[in-house]
Amino acid sequence: MPDAPVLSVRNLRVEFPTRRGTLVAVDDVSFDIAPGEVLGIVGESGAGKSLTGAAIIGLLEPPGRIAGGEVLLRGQRIDNLPRELMRPIRGKRIGMVFQDPLTSLNPLYRVGEQIIETIRTHLPLSESAARARAIELLTEVGIQGADQRIDSYPHEFSGGMRQRVVLALALCAEPELIIADEPTTALDVSIQAQIIQLLQRLCRDRGTAVMLITHDMGVIAETAHRVAVMYAGRVAEIGPVREVVKSAHHPYTRGLMGAIPSLEGTGDRLTQIPGSMPRLSAIPKGCAFNPRCPQVFDRCRIERPDPIHVDNSDVACWLAAPQAAEAQR
Amino acid sequence: MSAPPFVDVKGLSRVFDVSKPWLNRVIEGEERKLLRAVTDVSFSIGKRETVALVGESGSGKSTVAKMVVGLLQPSAGSVTIDGVDMWSIADAEKRQALRRRIQMIFQDPYASLNPRWRVGAIIADPIRAFGLAKDRAEIDHQVGELLRLVGLDPADGAKYPHEFSGGQRQRICIARALSSNPEFLVADEPTSALDVSVQAQILNLMRDLQERLGLTYLFISHNLAVVRHMATRIGVMYLGRVVEIAPTAELFAAPRHPYARMLLDAVPDLAMSGRARKMVEGEIPNPIAPPPGCAFNPRCPAVMDRCRREVPVAEALPSMPAHAVACHAVAEGRI
């Protein structure tokens, strides 16, 4: 029996009511994250991956709202909590890392003040104990001379160093879950590699569960244990990272993998998926991917596929259906 | 000796003055501050070849692109295209003729199209500016052909840029760049703002167009995999200098400069081969006060005294004449 999941998302649905009707940005999304597990959420812009993250921590921008489903943190529902009960969970039990480290830090306060404030909001520590802990954290995320750097302002740090500070900030109350939304997208590759390793080490040491949202399949392949591929607000495929990267079941995942130029590749033409992601106001009937799918058949245009269990993955594709039936026989 | 290369860049440098105003300097007793964005960059591009410059932010690759295309005056050095020195032609007519043959594609397809112009007018602008068509009908015909060439519909010319997705906008930018019938395209991070599936469409399109129209590319990117896919030769830049330049296959099979090795090792491993990788240390230093000697020396695993004193000069490897590396350790055969 594996450990009980830290986070369970069940049939999550996020809607944006507009004058011209309701837009469904996240539709029927379900997944679990176990303690110490890194779940990658990957997809192109507009797939709904960031909104899924925002819905989980209760930071959806109005008029966006959760219109259905549940979010459970260690078995306890958090999606329907009132604001004042959600606030102590955010930061204490769920840490957050966003894409742009400069906008995640207040430019007018020294980084130490920001970390100490966060620590003292969530933990019963004195000012000096919190400061000692902040220095400890900054050292742990790899900032040299942390006892002096703690009194610097955010602009005095480079991009990579700022993201380390943000990581320290996310870790300071020992959260059970970290939601990292494109944590390395604004960074150079050499810095990206450092931050990924750091994130991996910290979570391994502390058993923290991580939801890693990114558009970069390479980052996922390197970091995540399992990966969910999102398309037009739904999970197209979710499974162990090796299976999804190496032998994807969903035609969209396969197209996505073929579209990435590789370092080992032959230099041939890249596989190309025709067209682009549909707008929220015009999501096709049936499977949302059907107009771009090279293997589309009649059923795809009429009926929306639900996840079907194949090998170790769940795949929302009608192509997987006969395989699943065969496996049961 | 073969014919001179189509594009020849020699000793290109650019210095930006980033000092405070004169009065502040006098009052605060500060000296002038100079940012050396590009120092002594030389490379050549043959006809129908794609040369890529790759590097992290602040390495000067976009500054080189701007100087090559003629948008930014170099502080020193020369850019010669098809035998014409771009920055020393006095004759306005000749300069105009050269400009028609060079075009640029920018990174952000949202910022590089005028939102108040129709797509047809955007693409027709270079045709009008260079007087490449006789009348309205001919312009319309050419615009339609260009739209078809980049995979859009000729009827799309009547629409405005906001009606298109990012990938389609980049196609419009490419159509605009092609409308003056150029031979040389400089693409500065043309796919960095796009999703991977759209990026693949644009990269494939650029390669098809190169084959059909016989174009020559200078391709700027921070993405090593993209560069590998597109380029015949690659120059790796670090803090304003080209530290290694080599044919693509050679560079990826056996990078020699410690920075090039590090950069290749840092790319996430999509093949999940579990290849051994060296951890990248440190960050790019401040370009206003770069370290003396080789700019990479504070991060280099093979650093020695000489690296801290002397700037290494790019030298071709004895066994590979097309592969040049600027590193003391490589020159001395230590790595």
HADDOCK unambig.tbl for C-alpha pairs under 7 A between the chains (distance, minus, plus):
assign (segid A and resid 44 and name CA) (segid B and resid 195 and name CA) 5.76 0.50 0.50
assign (segid A and resid 45 and name CA) (segid B and resid 195 and name CA) 6.80 0.50 0.50
assign (segid A and resid 188 and name CA) (segid B and resid 56 and name CA) 5.85 0.50 0.50
assign (segid A and resid 188 and name CA) (segid B and resid 57 and name CA) 6.79 0.50 0.50
assign (segid A and resid 189 and name CA) (segid B and resid 266 and name CA) 6.04 0.50 0.50
assign (segid A and resid 189 and name CA) (segid B and resid 267 and name CA) 6.34 0.50 0.50
assign (segid A and resid 190 and name CA) (segid B and resid 263 and name CA) 6.31 0.50 0.50
assign (segid A and resid 190 and name CA) (segid B and resid 266 and name CA) 5.31 0.50 0.50
assign (segid A and resid 190 and name CA) (segid B and resid 280 and name CA) 5.99 0.50 0.50
assign (segid A and resid 193 and name CA) (segid B and resid 266 and name CA) 5.65 0.50 0.50
assign (segid A and resid 194 and name CA) (segid B and resid 280 and name CA) 6.76 0.50 0.50
assign (segid A and resid 218 and name CA) (segid B and resid 268 and name CA) 4.88 0.50 0.50
assign (segid A and resid 218 and name CA) (segid B and resid 269 and name CA) 5.91 0.50 0.50
assign (segid A and resid 218 and name CA) (segid B and resid 270 and name CA) 4.81 0.50 0.50
assign (segid A and resid 219 and name CA) (segid B and resid 268 and name CA) 5.77 0.50 0.50
assign (segid A and resid 221 and name CA) (segid B and resid 269 and name CA) 6.94 0.50 0.50
assign (segid A and resid 221 and name CA) (segid B and resid 270 and name CA) 5.74 0.50 0.50
assign (segid A and resid 221 and name CA) (segid B and resid 272 and name CA) 6.80 0.50 0.50
assign (segid A and resid 222 and name CA) (segid B and resid 268 and name CA) 6.20 0.50 0.50
assign (segid A and resid 222 and name CA) (segid B and resid 269 and name CA) 6.29 0.50 0.50
assign (segid A and resid 256 and name CA) (segid B and resid 197 and name CA) 6.00 0.50 0.50
assign (segid A and resid 259 and name CA) (segid B and resid 196 and name CA) 6.24 0.50 0.50
assign (segid A and resid 259 and name CA) (segid B and resid 197 and name CA) 5.41 0.50 0.50
assign (segid A and resid 259 and name CA) (segid B and resid 200 and name CA) 5.28 0.50 0.50
assign (segid A and resid 260 and name CA) (segid B and resid 196 and name CA) 6.23 0.50 0.50
assign (segid A and resid 261 and name CA) (segid B and resid 225 and name CA) 5.38 0.50 0.50
assign (segid A and resid 261 and name CA) (segid B and resid 226 and name CA) 5.74 0.50 0.50
assign (segid A and resid 261 and name CA) (segid B and resid 229 and name CA) 6.28 0.50 0.50
assign (segid A and resid 262 and name CA) (segid B and resid 225 and name CA) 5.20 0.50 0.50
assign (segid A and resid 263 and name CA) (segid B and resid 225 and name CA) 5.13 0.50 0.50
assign (segid A and resid 263 and name CA) (segid B and resid 228 and name CA) 6.86 0.50 0.50
assign (segid A and resid 267 and name CA) (segid B and resid 229 and name CA) 5.15 0.50 0.50
assign (segid A and resid 269 and name CA) (segid B and resid 204 and name CA) 6.27 0.50 0.50
assign (segid A and resid 270 and name CA) (segid B and resid 200 and name CA) 5.88 0.50 0.50
assign (segid A and resid 270 and name CA) (segid B and resid 204 and name CA) 6.68 0.50 0.50
assign (segid A and resid 272 and name CA) (segid B and resid 197 and name CA) 6.25 0.50 0.50
assign (segid A and resid 272 and name CA) (segid B and resid 200 and name CA) 5.79 0.50 0.50
assign (segid A and resid 272 and name CA) (segid B and resid 201 and name CA) 5.78 0.50 0.50
assign (segid A and resid 273 and name CA) (segid B and resid 197 and name CA) 5.96 0.50 0.50
